Structures are given as structure tokens and as C-alpha cells.
Amino acid sequence: MKPLFLIVAYLVAVTLPLILSALVGGPPREFHQELASGLGILAFSMILVEFILSGRFKAISNDVGMDVTMRFHQIMARTLLVFAVLHPLLYQGTPTAGERPWDPTRQLTLTTDFSDLSTGIAAWLLLTGLVVMAIGRTQLGYRYEIWRLLHGVGALLIALLLLHHTVYAGRYGSQPVMTWVWLAMTGVAVGSLLMVYLVVPWLQKARPWRVSSVVRLTPKQWEVTVTPDGHHGLDYKAGQFAWLNVGHSTFSMKENPFSISSAPAAGPEVSFMIKELGDFTRTIGEIEPETVAYLDGPYGNLTVDGRDEPGVALIAGGVGLAPLLGILRQMRLTGDSRKVKVIYGNRIVEQIAYREELGEEDVVYVLSEPPEGWQGETGFINAALMDRVFSEEEFSEWAFVMCGPAIMMDIVEDHLIKRGTPSHRILAERFSYD
Ligand SMILES: Cc1cc2nc3c(=O)[nH]c(=O)nc-3n(C[C@H](O)[C@H](O)[C@H](O)COP(=O)(O)OP(=O)(O)OC[C@H]3O[C@@H](n4cnc5c(N)ncnc54)[C@H](O)[C@@H]3O)c2cc1C
């Protein structure tokens, strides 16, 4: 599926209930009342599509990239919240009594039936809470797994409450054809949640992996390698990532996304380069060999497979080396004829991983706090450094693949665009979506 198709599919999905409601029609009302209904309808359909944009559907995220998918999910959540907040406010002035003699179908008044309104009010409050909690996730400081669980359960509740509210209190939703449309759309959204949290974990049970080695690479970085246990392994492209679950049930929330640092050409073992950060990553050193593990993947579109540029530039900051190492290994193993240059930045020399394997040829090491006598580049990966490493021709013809801290990615991307690198030749993976 191509991005343009996805955009069209998104627009069709979110506007379909609105268009059908307009076709179904009803007695004429004032503009602000129609606007109120329209925003409510749009907000509900956008909420339902948010389930599909949760990142776990390869047909979507593997085409446009996981970071783009998540960013879109976040922006749409903020947009639909504005629509949802305005929805009840715009009904100001609409009569709220029950049946009027001139309105036997009660289509010109607002319902005062508490059970119909209460689900809408509850969803309205929950939605505001859910979006605010997501925006302030890092500041609020609760554990990622807890947040994920609350986010999923909250979204499910909102969808069910809104289905009730739309069908029982909605002027359009109560019409039979619209009731079926909303039922079908809510069914797909809830089904997608069940797929991610029940069906996929159930299928994963038949495809266990075993931890074959855990190696300390640098004081705070590890290499974890897993081997398929009784199956052929993962069908992935170099540079992609997977959710890794070590030692927990497949239904557990304890799984984390990591880029695959091994190359598919090297065999069925899959390796990850992991930096200590929080609850799970700080305990990597305690993982026993043979521990059972599960992988959900592959995800992501950070890959140079099938591309026809004459060269590939790999620009990594810290543990951002992981996916680029997978790409480099694959290119070396398959005798890829494309030229390759690597820029690998770290703070101190002790943080450089895989130095022996990377070698010195075509690899530019950059340290922001170099030791005395350091021969490589110093400072940060910035415009001046890139101009020293890449020629005019390389800027315009090569593919640039990068992964690292957000600030590094922004600087590199801005400079590439300034130097005329077309955006389709700039590939990036972000490890954080905040
Ligand atoms: C696509 C992608 C690829 C990544 N590749 C690598 C890699 O190759 N090597 C590496 O060291 N790190 C990688 N990361 C980052 C890695 O996922 C987090 O550092 C790790 O999950 C932290 O887990 P924790 O329990 O130790 O820390 P926590 O304290 O639980 O989490 C710290 C932060 O990590 C993120 N995080 C935690 N769990 C999840 C989850 N299940 N899903 C999404 N984000 C989560 C959240 O932003 C959270 O705030 C990648 C992240 C993404 C999104």
C-alpha cells in the first residue's frame, strides 16, 4: 500500500459516516446545530480510525514508517479532541425538552434522557483525560506498561460509550442505516484491539525463541541474541525492528520495540543492540541464556532493499547504530555493490560499540568529549561535518539513512534538505514518539 492510497483510505473512513448522515438527512435545523452534530460525527469516526493507527498494523506502518504513523495518530487525537469538545457546546440554545407538538420525531430538540446523554458525557470526559494523559505521559511518570494498558482500556470504553450515545441520542445515528454503519465501524475498531492484545499473542505462543547470548558491548549497551525454537524464524529486512518480550507470557504488556542489528543474510538468529534506559533495559545483564522470548515483527520501513541509489550513507548517534548496523552487515554479507559511508557519533570513546567489526575504512567516528590524542572527528554530527564527509554528488544521489537522538536527526535532515537531497532519499527511524 502506498502513502497516497493510505491518505485517501483515511479520508474516506473518517468522512463516510458524515456523508451518509447528510444523505440520510432530517428536518432542517440551524447551522450551528448541524455543525455540532457534524463535529460529533467526525470526532467519533476519527476515534475509531485511531485504533487502526495504533502502530501495530504492518500494512500501514511498514509503508509510511512507524514514527510517521504514531505522529499522525497523535496529531489526529488532538484534532478530534477539539471537535469533541466543541460538539456539545455548539448545541447552545437548542430546546432540550422532550417531544414538542411540532416535532413528533424529536429531531429538533436535544434529548434530556439522562441514560442517553450520560454515555456521551462520560466519553467526553474520558477522552479529554486520555489525550491529556498521553500528552503528559513522560511528565506524569507512571510506568510505560501501565500507561499502555490504561490507554487501550480507556479507548475501548470511549468507543463503546460513544456507540451508545450516537445511536440513542444522535439525530442521525438513530436512523437504522447509520446505526449499522456505526456498529460496523466500532466492530472493526474493537476487533483491531482484540487482534493486537489477544489474537497476535495467541499466535505468538506457537513461535517461541530462546535467548542464545547476552553480551555487554559497552558500559551501558548490550547485545541480546535470540534463536528460533522450532520454527524458521523472522522474515525481515535489514533495518526493521520488532517488539521483544523476554521471559513473560505472550499476553503480557512487557514487550519493547528494538531495531534488529543482525542481518537476515546471517541466518535465523536475531540480534538487538540495547541501551540501558529504564525498567527492562537496565535488567538485560540478568537475562539467563535459554530464557524463552517472543518477537512481534518485523515492523518499520528503514530499509535500503530494492533501492537504486549508487550509495548509502548511514548516520548514527549512540544506540541509533542498531538498525544501521543491520543494514551495513547485510550489504557486506551480500556483496552489495553500492558504496557506503558511515558516520557514528558518541559522547566518549568507551561508548563506541562494534568498533572492530565496523573498521576504520569509510567509517567516521565522532566524539563530543574526545580523549587526549583522539584522531577522529570531534564535536557533534552537524552541517560542517557532513560537508566534510559527503561530496555534492553524494548529497544529491545517495540514500541517507539515519537514527539517533532527535536533535541529531533534525540537524542532519535540515542540512540534507538544504544540500538538495530529495526527501524520498532521506530515511529515518526515531526511538521515541514524544
Ligand atoms: C521503533 C523503535 C526502535 C527502537 N530500537 C531500539 C534499539 O535498537 N535499541 C535500544 O536500546 N532502544 C531502542 N528503542 C527504544 C526502546 O524501545 C526503549 O528504550 C525501551 O523500550 C525502554 O524500555 P524500559 O522498560 O527499559 O524503559 P521504560 O522506563 O519503561 O521506558 C522508557 C521509554 O521507552 C519507551 N518505551 C518503553 N516501552 C515501550 C514500548 N513497549 N513501546 C514503545 N515505547 C516504549 C517510552 O518512550 C518510555 O517512556 C527503540 C524504540 C522504538 C520506538
The ligand as an SDF file (V2000), in Angstrom:
LIG
                    3D

 53 58  0  0  0  0  0  0  0  0999 V2000
   10.9910    1.7670   16.6040 C   0  0  0  0  0  0  0  0  0  0  0  0
   11.8860    1.7570   17.8240 C   0  0  0  0  0  0  0  0  0  0  0  0
   13.0890    1.1100   17.7580 C   0  0  0  0  0  0  0  0  0  0  0  0
   13.9220    1.1090   18.8840 C   0  0  0  0  0  0  0  0  0  0  0  0
   15.1250    0.4810   18.7940 N   0  0  0  0  0  0  0  0  0  0  0  0
   15.9600    0.4790   19.8560 C   0  0  0  0  0  0  0  0  0  0  0  0
   17.2230   -0.1940   19.8110 C   0  0  0  0  0  0  0  0  0  0  0  0
   17.5970   -0.7780   18.8030 O   0  0  0  0  0  0  0  0  0  0  0  0
   17.9940   -0.1560   20.9150 N   0  0  0  0  0  0  0  0  0  0  0  0
   17.6070    0.4910   22.0590 C   0  0  0  0  0  0  0  0  0  0  0  0
   18.3510    0.4730   23.0430 O   0  0  0  0  0  0  0  0  0  0  0  0
   16.4220    1.1280   22.1400 N   0  0  0  0  0  0  0  0  0  0  0  0
   15.5870    1.1250   21.0770 C   0  0  0  0  0  0  0  0  0  0  0  0
   14.3630    1.7550   21.1690 N   0  0  0  0  0  0  0  0  0  0  0  0
   13.9810    2.3840   22.4300 C   0  0  0  0  0  0  0  0  0  0  0  0
   13.4840    1.2930   23.3750 C   0  0  0  0  0  0  0  0  0  0  0  0
   12.2630    0.7600   22.9170 O   0  0  0  0  0  0  0  0  0  0  0  0
   13.2750    1.8450   24.7780 C   0  0  0  0  0  0  0  0  0  0  0  0
   14.4860    2.3730   25.2270 O   0  0  0  0  0  0  0  0  0  0  0  0
   12.8470    0.7640   25.7140 C   0  0  0  0  0  0  0  0  0  0  0  0
   11.5790    0.2910   25.3380 O   0  0  0  0  0  0  0  0  0  0  0  0
   12.8380    1.2760   27.1340 C   0  0  0  0  0  0  0  0  0  0  0  0
   12.2260    0.3120   27.9550 O   0  0  0  0  0  0  0  0  0  0  0  0
   12.4820    0.2560   29.5170 P   0  0  0  0  0  0  0  0  0  0  0  0
   11.4580   -0.6440   30.1230 O   0  0  0  0  0  0  0  0  0  0  0  0
   13.8930   -0.0490   29.8160 O   0  0  0  0  0  0  0  0  0  0  0  0
   12.2670    1.7380   29.9600 O   0  0  0  0  0  0  0  0  0  0  0  0
   10.9400    2.4900   30.4340 P   0  0  0  0  0  0  0  0  0  0  0  0
   11.3780    3.3810   31.5530 O   0  0  0  0  0  0  0  0  0  0  0  0
    9.8130    1.5500   30.6550 O   0  0  0  0  0  0  0  0  0  0  0  0
   10.6120    3.3160   29.1690 O   0  0  0  0  0  0  0  0  0  0  0  0
   11.3810    4.4340   28.7570 C   0  0  0  0  0  0  0  0  0  0  0  0
   10.7490    4.9580   27.4760 C   0  0  0  0  0  0  0  0  0  0  0  0
   10.8990    3.9840   26.4430 O   0  0  0  0  0  0  0  0  0  0  0  0
    9.7240    3.9550   25.6050 C   0  0  0  0  0  0  0  0  0  0  0  0
    9.0830    2.6310   25.7070 N   0  0  0  0  0  0  0  0  0  0  0  0
    9.1070    1.7740   26.7350 C   0  0  0  0  0  0  0  0  0  0  0  0
    8.4000    0.6780   26.4780 N   0  0  0  0  0  0  0  0  0  0  0  0
    7.8840    0.8500   25.2570 C   0  0  0  0  0  0  0  0  0  0  0  0
    7.0320    0.0820   24.4200 C   0  0  0  0  0  0  0  0  0  0  0  0
    6.5640   -1.1100   24.7920 N   0  0  0  0  0  0  0  0  0  0  0  0
    6.6940    0.5920   23.2210 N   0  0  0  0  0  0  0  0  0  0  0  0
    7.1660    1.7950   22.8080 C   0  0  0  0  0  0  0  0  0  0  0  0
    7.9720    2.5590   23.5440 N   0  0  0  0  0  0  0  0  0  0  0  0
    8.3290    2.0990   24.7410 C   0  0  0  0  0  0  0  0  0  0  0  0
    8.8020    5.0090   26.1440 C   0  0  0  0  0  0  0  0  0  0  0  0
    9.0160    6.2150   25.4340 O   0  0  0  0  0  0  0  0  0  0  0  0
    9.2480    5.1760   27.5770 C   0  0  0  0  0  0  0  0  0  0  0  0
    8.9480    6.4330   28.1070 O   0  0  0  0  0  0  0  0  0  0  0  0
   13.5240    1.7550   20.0670 C   0  0  0  0  0  0  0  0  0  0  0  0
   12.2830    2.3860   20.1280 C   0  0  0  0  0  0  0  0  0  0  0  0
   11.4720    2.3950   19.0210 C   0  0  0  0  0  0  0  0  0  0  0  0
   10.1440    3.0700   19.1020 C   0  0  0  0  0  0  0  0  0  0  0  0
  1  2  1  0
  2  3  1  0
  2 52  2  0
  3  4  2  0
  4  5  1  0
  4 50  1  0
  5  6  2  0
  6  7  1  0
  6 13  1  0
  7  8  2  0
  7  9  1  0
  9 10  1  0
 10 11  2  0
 10 12  1  0
 12 13  2  0
 13 14  1  0
 14 15  1  0
 14 50  1  0
 15 16  1  0
 16 17  1  0
 16 18  1  0
 18 19  1  0
 18 20  1  0
 20 21  1  0
 20 22  1  0
 22 23  1  0
 23 24  1  0
 24 25  2  0
 24 26  1  0
 24 27  1  0
 27 28  1  0
 28 29  2  0
 28 30  1  0
 28 31  1  0
 31 32  1  0
 32 33  1  0
 33 34  1  0
 33 48  1  0
 34 35  1  0
 35 36  1  0
 35 46  1  0
 36 37  1  0
 36 45  1  0
 37 38  2  0
 38 39  1  0
 39 40  1  0
 39 45  2  0
 40 41  1  0
 40 42  2  0
 42 43  1  0
 43 44  2  0
 44 45  1  0
 46 47  1  0
 46 48  1  0
 48 49  1  0
 50 51  2  0
 51 52  1  0
 52 53  1  0
M  END
$$$$
